[in-house]
Amino acid sequence: MPTNLKLDDKLIEATVTLGKFKSKQEAVNTALAEFVHRRQRQRILDLVGKIAFDPKWDYKKMRRGRSCSLPERTCSSAPSRSGMA
């Protein structure tokens, strides 16, 4: 989608140089993607202290008791392609 933006030329050039990008577009797209990922991680950190945690909960025990509802080839108990379990 073509967009006209008034951007700081020095900041763009520094980004292109620092990131060793081939184009300004690649630099801007990468910077935007990194910004989004960073903000998404921050949202997860905002949950700290808001979710009840039981230190006695054994998630490994829960996983062992689960039956596999996926196709056989994706279950951990399914034989490998070489025929060996």
TASULVEN-V567408 format. One record per residue. N is the residue number from 1. PHI is phi in radians with two decimals (none if undefined). NEAR is the number of other C-alpha atoms within 12 Angstrom. Layout:
BEGIN
{{N/PHI/NEAR} {N/PHI/NEAR}}
END
This chain:
BEGIN
{{1/none/4} {2/-1.13/5} {3/-2.46/7} {4/-1.78/7} {5/-2.26/10} {6/-1.66/8} {7/-1.98/14} {8/-1.23/12} {9/-1.02/13} {10/-1.15/12} {11/-1.18/17} {12/-1.12/25} {13/-1.10/21} {14/-1.12/18} {15/-1.15/25} {16/-1.07/22} {17/-1.18/16} {18/-1.10/15} {19/-1.50/19} {20/0.95/15} {21/-1.42/19} {22/-1.50/15} {23/-2.57/17} {24/-1.14/24} {25/-1.07/21} {26/-1.09/19} {27/-1.12/23} {28/-1.17/25} {29/-1.09/18} {30/-1.16/21} {31/-1.08/22} {32/-1.15/15} {33/-1.11/14} {34/-1.11/14} {35/-1.08/14} {36/-1.09/14} {37/-1.09/14} {38/-1.11/14} {39/-1.15/14} {40/-1.14/14} {41/-1.13/14} {42/-1.10/13} {43/-1.09/12} {44/-1.15/14} {45/-1.13/13} {46/-1.12/12} {47/-1.43/13} {48/-1.00/12} {49/1.49/9} {50/-1.79/9} {51/-1.97/10} {52/-1.21/9} {53/-2.19/12} {54/-1.80/8} {55/-1.13/7} {56/-1.52/8} {57/-1.15/11} {58/-1.88/12} {59/-1.18/13} {60/-1.18/10} {61/-1.12/10} {62/-1.07/10} {63/-1.14/12} {64/-1.13/12} {65/-1.41/10} {66/-1.38/14} {67/-1.58/13} {68/-1.41/15} {69/-1.77/11} {70/-1.57/12} {71/-0.96/11} {72/-0.88/14} {73/-1.17/15} {74/-1.78/13} {75/-1.37/15} {76/-1.20/17} {77/-1.55/17} {78/-1.28/16} {79/-1.12/13} {80/-1.27/13} {81/-1.13/10} {82/-1.40/7} {83/1.61/8} {84/-1.77/8} {85/-1.40/11}}
END
